[in-house]
Amino acid sequence: GDDEGGTATAAAAAGRTYRVEVLREEPLVALIRNFAGKDECRALVRAGGKESAMQRASVETNNKAAAARADVRRSYTSSIQLHYSDSKGLVSGLVARSFDVVKRLTGYDFGLEGQEALSINLYKDLGDEFRLHCDGPCLGEPYTPGERAATSLLYCKAAKRGGATLFMRDLLKIVPAPGDLLVFSYRANRSSPAGSEAVHSACPLEAGKKWVATQWYREGVSASFPAAMAEQA
């Protein structure tokens, strides 16, 4: 069904209180319904560029558990590099709010500076999908400061049918609505090895469109030690 199990809790960020559905405690999988308003999503979609200009996505080189075959990922992509000094902008304010709430939910100290660009993914063709993969460590690696430690997915357009997010290990199926924010981390805590719990997929699109803004969170990066340097360290 469309309803996920789990417990509800509250999280406060930037003066707002959110109802958080904790779908798994360790490693965390949590869903915040209606995190972004319609105006914020419209601004975010505009910032992501025209659909016709988006590039066909490819599998990332730092995704160690991904298969090398090109058909692992079928979607369109662009990116948004934010200037966080523009705190009054709808998009930068929304992203800052997501960092605040993800820090509170995961316990990691994620700062805005030095992070990767916001990755935009559009699923619009029948069968568009992203097969099982992990965004960061998931093969038993120890924690390394500067690595990706958590992900958030902000759904600004939701598929009419298909397109759910699925976590293989616990068979967690998240059916999003526009404005929902999904947050998950890759390990129970810094001293735990990264396991397969964070392996997930975007189920094939069957009808409609799905537009998702993905933010990867790294602890220990900064303007002088950005994500690109941390990746090479």
Contacts in CASP RR format, 6 or more apart in sequence:
PFRMAT RR
TARGET T0000
AUTHOR 0000-0000-0000
METHOD contacts of the structure
MODEL  1
GDDEGGTATAAAAAGRTYRVEVLREEPLVALIRNFAGKDECRALVRAGGK
ESAMQRASVETNNKAAAARADVRRSYTSSIQLHYSDSKGLVSGLVARSFD
VVKRLTGYDFGLEGQEALSINLYKDLGDEFRLHCDGPCLGEPYTPGERAA
TSLLYCKAAKRGGATLFMRDLLKIVPAPGDLLVFSYRANRSSPAGSEAVH
SACPLEAGKKWVATQWYREGVSASFPAAMAEQA
1 173 0 8 1.000
1 175 0 8 1.000
2 175 0 8 1.000
4 21 0 8 1.000
4 23 0 8 1.000
4 31 0 8 1.000
4 172 0 8 1.000
4 173 0 8 1.000
4 174 0 8 1.000
4 175 0 8 1.000
5 21 0 8 1.000
5 23 0 8 1.000
6 21 0 8 1.000
6 22 0 8 1.000
6 23 0 8 1.000
6 24 0 8 1.000
7 21 0 8 1.000
7 22 0 8 1.000
8 19 0 8 1.000
8 20 0 8 1.000
8 21 0 8 1.000
8 22 0 8 1.000
9 19 0 8 1.000
9 20 0 8 1.000
9 22 0 8 1.000
10 17 0 8 1.000
10 18 0 8 1.000
10 19 0 8 1.000
10 20 0 8 1.000
11 17 0 8 1.000
11 18 0 8 1.000
11 20 0 8 1.000
11 32 0 8 1.000
11 101 0 8 1.000
11 104 0 8 1.000
11 105 0 8 1.000
12 18 0 8 1.000
12 104 0 8 1.000
13 97 0 8 1.000
13 100 0 8 1.000
13 101 0 8 1.000
13 104 0 8 1.000
14 96 0 8 1.000
14 97 0 8 1.000
14 100 0 8 1.000
16 97 0 8 1.000
18 32 0 8 1.000
18 35 0 8 1.000
18 101 0 8 1.000
19 32 0 8 1.000
19 33 0 8 1.000
20 30 0 8 1.000
20 31 0 8 1.000
20 32 0 8 1.000
20 105 0 8 1.000
21 30 0 8 1.000
21 31 0 8 1.000
21 32 0 8 1.000
21 33 0 8 1.000
22 28 0 8 1.000
22 29 0 8 1.000
22 30 0 8 1.000
23 29 0 8 1.000
23 30 0 8 1.000
23 31 0 8 1.000
23 172 0 8 1.000
23 174 0 8 1.000
24 167 0 8 1.000
24 170 0 8 1.000
24 172 0 8 1.000
24 197 0 8 1.000
26 188 0 8 1.000
26 189 0 8 1.000
27 184 0 8 1.000
27 185 0 8 1.000
27 186 0 8 1.000
27 187 0 8 1.000
27 188 0 8 1.000
27 192 0 8 1.000
27 195 0 8 1.000
27 197 0 8 1.000
27 198 0 8 1.000
28 105 0 8 1.000
28 106 0 8 1.000
28 150 0 8 1.000
28 183 0 8 1.000
28 184 0 8 1.000
28 185 0 8 1.000
29 167 0 8 1.000
29 172 0 8 1.000
29 174 0 8 1.000
29 182 0 8 1.000
29 183 0 8 1.000
29 184 0 8 1.000
30 105 0 8 1.000
30 182 0 8 1.000
30 183 0 8 1.000
30 184 0 8 1.000
31 174 0 8 1.000
31 176 0 8 1.000
31 180 0 8 1.000
31 181 0 8 1.000
31 182 0 8 1.000
31 183 0 8 1.000
32 101 0 8 1.000
32 180 0 8 1.000
32 181 0 8 1.000
32 183 0 8 1.000
33 177 0 8 1.000
33 179 0 8 1.000
33 180 0 8 1.000
34 177 0 8 1.000
34 179 0 8 1.000
34 180 0 8 1.000
35 97 0 8 1.000
35 98 0 8 1.000
35 101 0 8 1.000
35 154 0 8 1.000
35 179 0 8 1.000
35 180 0 8 1.000
35 181 0 8 1.000
36 44 0 8 1.000
36 94 0 8 1.000
36 154 0 8 1.000
36 156 0 8 1.000
36 179 0 8 1.000
36 181 0 8 1.000
37 179 0 8 1.000
38 178 0 8 1.000
39 90 0 8 1.000
40 90 0 8 1.000
40 91 0 8 1.000
40 94 0 8 1.000
41 154 0 8 1.000
41 156 0 8 1.000
41 157 0 8 1.000
41 178 0 8 1.000
41 179 0 8 1.000
43 89 0 8 1.000
43 90 0 8 1.000
43 91 0 8 1.000
43 94 0 8 1.000
44 80 0 8 1.000
44 90 0 8 1.000
44 91 0 8 1.000
44 94 0 8 1.000
44 154 0 8 1.000
44 156 0 8 1.000
44 213 0 8 1.000
45 156 0 8 1.000
45 157 0 8 1.000
45 211 0 8 1.000
47 80 0 8 1.000
47 91 0 8 1.000
48 78 0 8 1.000
48 79 0 8 1.000
48 80 0 8 1.000
48 120 0 8 1.000
49 78 0 8 1.000
49 120 0 8 1.000
51 76 0 8 1.000
51 122 0 8 1.000
51 124 0 8 1.000
53 78 0 8 1.000
54 76 0 8 1.000
54 77 0 8 1.000
54 78 0 8 1.000
54 120 0 8 1.000
54 122 0 8 1.000
55 76 0 8 1.000
55 77 0 8 1.000
55 78 0 8 1.000
56 75 0 8 1.000
56 76 0 8 1.000
56 77 0 8 1.000
57 73 0 8 1.000
57 74 0 8 1.000
57 75 0 8 1.000
57 76 0 8 1.000
57 77 0 8 1.000
57 121 0 8 1.000
57 130 0 8 1.000
58 70 0 8 1.000
58 73 0 8 1.000
59 66 0 8 1.000
59 67 0 8 1.000
59 68 0 8 1.000
59 70 0 8 1.000
59 72 0 8 1.000
59 73 0 8 1.000
59 133 0 8 1.000
60 66 0 8 1.000
62 136 0 8 1.000
62 231 0 8 1.000
63 133 0 8 1.000
63 134 0 8 1.000
63 135 0 8 1.000
63 136 0 8 1.000
64 134 0 8 1.000
64 136 0 8 1.000
64 137 0 8 1.000
64 138 0 8 1.000
64 139 0 8 1.000
65 133 0 8 1.000
65 134 0 8 1.000
65 138 0 8 1.000
65 139 0 8 1.000
65 199 0 8 1.000
66 72 0 8 1.000
66 133 0 8 1.000
66 134 0 8 1.000
67 131 0 8 1.000
71 131 0 8 1.000
72 130 0 8 1.000
72 131 0 8 1.000
72 133 0 8 1.000
73 129 0 8 1.000
73 130 0 8 1.000
73 131 0 8 1.000
73 133 0 8 1.000
74 123 0 8 1.000
74 125 0 8 1.000
74 127 0 8 1.000
74 128 0 8 1.000
74 129 0 8 1.000
74 130 0 8 1.000
75 121 0 8 1.000
75 122 0 8 1.000
75 123 0 8 1.000
75 128 0 8 1.000
75 129 0 8 1.000
75 130 0 8 1.000
75 202 0 8 1.000
76 121 0 8 1.000
76 122 0 8 1.000
76 123 0 8 1.000
76 124 0 8 1.000
77 119 0 8 1.000
77 120 0 8 1.000
77 121 0 8 1.000
77 122 0 8 1.000
78 120 0 8 1.000
79 117 0 8 1.000
79 118 0 8 1.000
79 119 0 8 1.000
79 120 0 8 1.000
80 91 0 8 1.000
80 117 0 8 1.000
80 118 0 8 1.000
80 120 0 8 1.000
80 213 0 8 1.000
81 117 0 8 1.000
81 118 0 8 1.000
82 91 0 8 1.000
82 92 0 8 1.000
82 95 0 8 1.000
82 117 0 8 1.000
82 118 0 8 1.000
83 92 0 8 1.000
84 92 0 8 1.000
84 95 0 8 1.000
84 96 0 8 1.000
84 112 0 8 1.000
84 113 0 8 1.000
86 92 0 8 1.000
87 93 0 8 1.000
87 96 0 8 1.000
94 154 0 8 1.000
95 112 0 8 1.000
95 118 0 8 1.000
95 215 0 8 1.000
96 112 0 8 1.000
98 152 0 8 1.000
98 154 0 8 1.000
98 181 0 8 1.000
98 215 0 8 1.000
99 110 0 8 1.000
99 111 0 8 1.000
99 112 0 8 1.000
99 215 0 8 1.000
99 217 0 8 1.000
101 181 0 8 1.000
101 183 0 8 1.000
102 108 0 8 1.000
102 110 0 8 1.000
102 150 0 8 1.000
102 152 0 8 1.000
102 183 0 8 1.000
102 215 0 8 1.000
102 217 0 8 1.000
103 109 0 8 1.000
103 110 0 8 1.000
103 111 0 8 1.000
105 183 0 8 1.000
106 149 0 8 1.000
106 150 0 8 1.000
106 183 0 8 1.000
106 185 0 8 1.000
106 217 0 8 1.000
108 149 0 8 1.000
108 150 0 8 1.000
108 185 0 8 1.000
108 217 0 8 1.000
108 219 0 8 1.000
109 219 0 8 1.000
109 220 0 8 1.000
110 149 0 8 1.000
110 150 0 8 1.000
110 217 0 8 1.000
110 218 0 8 1.000
110 219 0 8 1.000
111 219 0 8 1.000
111 220 0 8 1.000
111 221 0 8 1.000
111 222 0 8 1.000
113 221 0 8 1.000
113 222 0 8 1.000
113 223 0 8 1.000
113 226 0 8 1.000
114 218 0 8 1.000
114 221 0 8 1.000
114 222 0 8 1.000
114 223 0 8 1.000
114 225 0 8 1.000
114 226 0 8 1.000
114 227 0 8 1.000
115 215 0 8 1.000
115 216 0 8 1.000
115 217 0 8 1.000
115 218 0 8 1.000
115 221 0 8 1.000
115 226 0 8 1.000
115 227 0 8 1.000
116 215 0 8 1.000
116 216 0 8 1.000
116 218 0 8 1.000
116 227 0 8 1.000
118 213 0 8 1.000
118 214 0 8 1.000
118 215 0 8 1.000
119 213 0 8 1.000
119 214 0 8 1.000
119 215 0 8 1.000
119 216 0 8 1.000
120 211 0 8 1.000
120 212 0 8 1.000
120 213 0 8 1.000
120 214 0 8 1.000
121 130 0 8 1.000
121 202 0 8 1.000
121 211 0 8 1.000
121 212 0 8 1.000
121 213 0 8 1.000
121 214 0 8 1.000
122 209 0 8 1.000
122 210 0 8 1.000
122 211 0 8 1.000
122 212 0 8 1.000
123 129 0 8 1.000
123 159 0 8 1.000
123 163 0 8 1.000
123 202 0 8 1.000
123 205 0 8 1.000
123 209 0 8 1.000
123 210 0 8 1.000
123 211 0 8 1.000
123 212 0 8 1.000
124 205 0 8 1.000
124 208 0 8 1.000
124 209 0 8 1.000
124 210 0 8 1.000
125 205 0 8 1.000
126 205 0 8 1.000
126 206 0 8 1.000
127 204 0 8 1.000
127 205 0 8 1.000
127 206 0 8 1.000
128 204 0 8 1.000
128 205 0 8 1.000
128 210 0 8 1.000
129 163 0 8 1.000
129 201 0 8 1.000
129 202 0 8 1.000
129 203 0 8 1.000
129 204 0 8 1.000
129 205 0 8 1.000
130 201 0 8 1.000
130 202 0 8 1.000
131 201 0 8 1.000
132 168 0 8 1.000
132 199 0 8 1.000
132 200 0 8 1.000
132 201 0 8 1.000
133 199 0 8 1.000
133 200 0 8 1.000
133 201 0 8 1.000
134 186 0 8 1.000
134 196 0 8 1.000
134 198 0 8 1.000
134 199 0 8 1.000
134 200 0 8 1.000
135 148 0 8 1.000
135 151 0 8 1.000
135 186 0 8 1.000
135 198 0 8 1.000
135 216 0 8 1.000
136 147 0 8 1.000
136 148 0 8 1.000
136 186 0 8 1.000
136 194 0 8 1.000
136 198 0 8 1.000
136 216 0 8 1.000
137 147 0 8 1.000
137 148 0 8 1.000
137 186 0 8 1.000
137 187 0 8 1.000
137 194 0 8 1.000
137 195 0 8 1.000
138 186 0 8 1.000
138 194 0 8 1.000
138 195 0 8 1.000
138 196 0 8 1.000
138 197 0 8 1.000
138 198 0 8 1.000
138 199 0 8 1.000
139 194 0 8 1.000
139 195 0 8 1.000
140 193 0 8 1.000
140 194 0 8 1.000
140 195 0 8 1.000
141 193 0 8 1.000
141 194 0 8 1.000
142 193 0 8 1.000
143 149 0 8 1.000
143 187 0 8 1.000
143 190 0 8 1.000
143 191 0 8 1.000
143 192 0 8 1.000
143 194 0 8 1.000
144 233 0 8 1.000
145 219 0 8 1.000
145 220 0 8 1.000
145 230 0 8 1.000
146 218 0 8 1.000
146 219 0 8 1.000
146 220 0 8 1.000
146 221 0 8 1.000
146 225 0 8 1.000
146 227 0 8 1.000
146 230 0 8 1.000
146 233 0 8 1.000
147 218 0 8 1.000
147 230 0 8 1.000
148 186 0 8 1.000
148 216 0 8 1.000
148 217 0 8 1.000
148 218 0 8 1.000
149 185 0 8 1.000
149 186 0 8 1.000
149 187 0 8 1.000
149 217 0 8 1.000
149 218 0 8 1.000
149 219 0 8 1.000
150 183 0 8 1.000
150 184 0 8 1.000
150 185 0 8 1.000
150 186 0 8 1.000
150 216 0 8 1.000
150 217 0 8 1.000
151 183 0 8 1.000
151 184 0 8 1.000
151 185 0 8 1.000
151 198 0 8 1.000
151 214 0 8 1.000
151 215 0 8 1.000
151 216 0 8 1.000
151 217 0 8 1.000
152 181 0 8 1.000
152 182 0 8 1.000
152 183 0 8 1.000
152 214 0 8 1.000
152 215 0 8 1.000
152 217 0 8 1.000
153 165 0 8 1.000
153 176 0 8 1.000
153 181 0 8 1.000
153 182 0 8 1.000
153 212 0 8 1.000
153 213 0 8 1.000
153 214 0 8 1.000
154 179 0 8 1.000
154 180 0 8 1.000
154 181 0 8 1.000
154 212 0 8 1.000
154 213 0 8 1.000
154 214 0 8 1.000
154 215 0 8 1.000
155 176 0 8 1.000
155 177 0 8 1.000
155 178 0 8 1.000
155 179 0 8 1.000
155 180 0 8 1.000
155 181 0 8 1.000
155 182 0 8 1.000
155 210 0 8 1.000
155 211 0 8 1.000
155 212 0 8 1.000
156 178 0 8 1.000
156 179 0 8 1.000
156 211 0 8 1.000
156 212 0 8 1.000
156 213 0 8 1.000
157 178 0 8 1.000
157 209 0 8 1.000
157 210 0 8 1.000
157 211 0 8 1.000
158 176 0 8 1.000
158 177 0 8 1.000
158 178 0 8 1.000
158 180 0 8 1.000
158 210 0 8 1.000
159 205 0 8 1.000
159 206 0 8 1.000
159 207 0 8 1.000
159 208 0 8 1.000
159 209 0 8 1.000
159 210 0 8 1.000
160 206 0 8 1.000
160 207 0 8 1.000
160 208 0 8 1.000
161 206 0 8 1.000
161 207 0 8 1.000
161 208 0 8 1.000
162 203 0 8 1.000
162 204 0 8 1.000
162 205 0 8 1.000
162 206 0 8 1.000
162 207 0 8 1.000
163 202 0 8 1.000
163 203 0 8 1.000
163 204 0 8 1.000
163 205 0 8 1.000
163 206 0 8 1.000
163 210 0 8 1.000
164 173 0 8 1.000
164 174 0 8 1.000
164 175 0 8 1.000
164 176 0 8 1.000
164 202 0 8 1.000
164 203 0 8 1.000
165 173 0 8 1.000
165 174 0 8 1.000
165 176 0 8 1.000
165 182 0 8 1.000
165 200 0 8 1.000
165 201 0 8 1.000
165 202 0 8 1.000
165 203 0 8 1.000
166 172 0 8 1.000
166 173 0 8 1.000
166 174 0 8 1.000
166 200 0 8 1.000
166 201 0 8 1.000
166 202 0 8 1.000
166 203 0 8 1.000
167 173 0 8 1.000
167 174 0 8 1.000
167 184 0 8 1.000
167 197 0 8 1.000
167 198 0 8 1.000
167 199 0 8 1.000
167 200 0 8 1.000
168 196 0 8 1.000
168 199 0 8 1.000
168 200 0 8 1.000
168 201 0 8 1.000
169 196 0 8 1.000
169 197 0 8 1.000
169 199 0 8 1.000
170 197 0 8 1.000
173 203 0 8 1.000
174 182 0 8 1.000
176 182 0 8 1.000
184 198 0 8 1.000
184 200 0 8 1.000
185 198 0 8 1.000
186 194 0 8 1.000
186 195 0 8 1.000
186 197 0 8 1.000
186 198 0 8 1.000
187 193 0 8 1.000
187 194 0 8 1.000
187 195 0 8 1.000
202 210 0 8 1.000
202 212 0 8 1.000
216 227 0 8 1.000
218 227 0 8 1.000
218 230 0 8 1.000
220 230 0 8 1.000
221 227 0 8 1.000
221 229 0 8 1.000
221 230 0 8 1.000
END
